């Protein structure tokens, strides 16, 4: 995104913050929307209205799998915890990341028994198996601990050095991309990567947002293009576009 568009986006952020200041319901429903889109990207078939009813009024969605409803509840709890911790504005730690990852799959994860030992995804244990998604194979399990140590160091460095609006956003998007590319958990990596992104944005006092369910294919394509070309810029460009889409939509809702 060029400097002119970055400036426009930063102005949208200021407009959004002004428009939503003090609107508790707006904040609550934004959180619900984040949970809806993030879980829908991962396969939940609950509608946005069903997610809102489940989280706001504890009304289960009829004729929808119990596991999908548990996925929604787990994500919302993980989101609330993540944003609460963001108020402390602390650097990332592996322990914190494991907490988030475990919460995101608390009622849908599993205990895995492998030749190398047992690990529990609901506790945020790193995987002891190799994983892939479609044609994409993620790093070997034995590389995960080292990669995660380097990941935390790199993200904290970017967080500490970010001064401009663009740098702050890119620090959040970098964490999102690198985490999901490592895929340290057996399940919940996508949800956790987006929670980490919003943790960093919230630490910077910037609006949190979501990747739209309707843009899932473009999202996956942006991730793959960045990996294949070893150039994270296509992913940054996609995420800035999603941020702009979110802000414009929410500003319109508030002003109407």
QUIJOKA-V879141 format. One record per pair of residues at least 12 apart in sequence whose C-alpha atoms are under 7 Angstrom apart, sorted by the first residue. I is the first residue (numbers start at 0). GAP is how many residues later the second one is. D is the distance in whole Angstrom. If there is no record, write none. Layout:
((I;GAP;D) (I;GAP;D))
//
This chain:
((0;236;6) (5;160;7) (8;235;6) (9;155;7) (11;235;7) (12;234;7) (15;231;6) (15;235;6) (18;232;7) (18;235;7) (31;20;6) (33;175;7) (33;176;5) (34;37;6) (34;40;6) (34;41;6) (35;12;6) (35;15;6) (36;173;7) (36;174;7) (36;175;6) (36;176;5) (37;153;6) (38;32;7) (38;33;6) (39;173;6) (40;172;5) (40;175;6) (43;24;5) (45;18;7) (66;41;6) (69;37;6) (69;38;7) (70;34;7) (70;37;6) (73;29;6) (73;30;5) (73;31;6) (73;32;6) (73;33;7) (74;29;5) (77;22;6) (77;25;5) (77;26;6) (78;116;6) (81;18;7) (81;113;7) (81;117;6) (82;116;6) (82;119;7) (85;113;6) (85;116;6) (85;117;5) (86;116;7) (88;114;5) (90;65;6) (91;60;6) (91;64;6) (92;59;6) (93;58;7) (97;26;4) (97;27;7) (98;25;6) (99;92;7) (100;23;5) (100;87;6) (100;91;6) (101;19;6) (101;20;4) (101;21;5) (101;22;4) (102;19;7) (103;84;6) (103;88;7) (104;17;6) (104;83;6) (105;16;5) (108;12;5) (108;13;5) (108;78;7) (109;12;6) (115;12;7) (120;64;7) (120;65;6) (120;66;7) (124;60;7) (125;58;5) (125;59;5) (126;14;6) (126;57;6) (126;58;5) (126;59;5) (127;13;5) (128;12;6) (137;43;7) (137;44;6) (137;45;6) (138;43;6) (143;38;7) (143;40;6) (154;16;7) (154;20;6) (157;13;6) (158;12;6) (168;32;7) (169;66;7) (171;25;5) (171;28;5) (171;29;6) (172;24;6) (172;63;7) (174;21;7) (174;22;6) (175;17;5) (175;18;6) (175;20;6) (175;21;5) (178;14;6) (179;13;6) (208;34;7) (208;37;7) (210;31;6) (221;12;6) (221;13;5) (221;16;7) (222;12;6))
//
